Amino acid sequence: MLQIRKIFTSLTFNSVFLLVLGLLIAAAAGFVGYKWRMYPFAAGLFFLGIGSVLCGLTNGFTDQSPNGRRIRQFGVMILAAGLVLTFYYISKFM
């Protein structure tokens, strides 16, 4: 519990910006999936949003605490999956 509190108290302006950006991208993914029914693109945007939130929580994946390392490993995978899905949809359908 103490290290999770440390993650939230050591956020910089860039981290807060990435958190807000990630939440906005995830909300946009919900809109795209609901309104336009572009499910692969919405999934890619959602993964990009979650990856940005995890990147913001760890100060750009530089947090060296044990929880920061776990979040970084998970966040990089989620961010990569989001990039692949998003770029696939953009290259295939637009």
N, C-alpha and C positions, 0 to 999 in steps of 0.2 A: 504494500500500500504506500509505503514511504517513497519508493522509487517512481511510482506512477504520479504521485503528487509532485515529485521533482521534475518530471517531464513537463507538467503544465505550468510550473512556476518559472521555468528557464526559457520560455518562449521569447523569441525576438520578433521584431516587426515583420521580417521576411517569413518567419514561421506562421505568424497569424495571417499574413497575406495568403500563403499557400493553403492554410486551413479553410479560409473563406472561399478561395478560388475552387478548392476541391468540393466544398459543399454546393457551390453554385453549379459546377459541372455535373455533379450527381443529380441535382434537381433538374437540370436541363435534360439529362438522360431519361428521367422519368417522364418529362413532357414529350420528348421525341418518341419514346415508346408508346405512350398513351395516345397522343394526338395523331402522329404520322405513321405509326405501326412499322417503324424501321428498327426491328428488334436487334439485329447484329450491331448496328451503329449505336443503339441505345446501350447495349451491354458494354461495348467498347468505351463509350463515354462514362458509364457508371464506374468501370474499373479504373479509368483515368482519374475520376474524381476521388475514389477511395485511395488510390495510390498517392494522389496529391495531399490528401489529409494525413496519411501516414508519413509522408515526407515532411510535412509541416510539423507533426508531433515530434519528430526526431531532429529538428533543426537542419533539414536538408540531408538526412541520413548520416549525420556526424556524431550522434549521441553514442558514446562508448559504454554505456551501462549495459548490464545483461538484458534488460527489457528493451533497450534501444537497439541492440543487435538483433533480437528476435523480430522486432517491428521492422527493422531494415530489411531482413531477409524476406519477410512476407510482403513488404511494400514494394520491393524491386520486382518480385514476381507478378504482383497485381498490376503494377505500372506497365511492365513489359507486355502482359496479356492485353491490357487496354490499348496500348499503342498498336499491337498487331491487329486486333479486331477493327479498330478505327481506320487504320490505313488500308486494310483489306476492303472495307466497305467503301471508302472514298475512291480507291483505285478501280473497284469493280463496277460501282453503280453511279458514279458521278462524273 
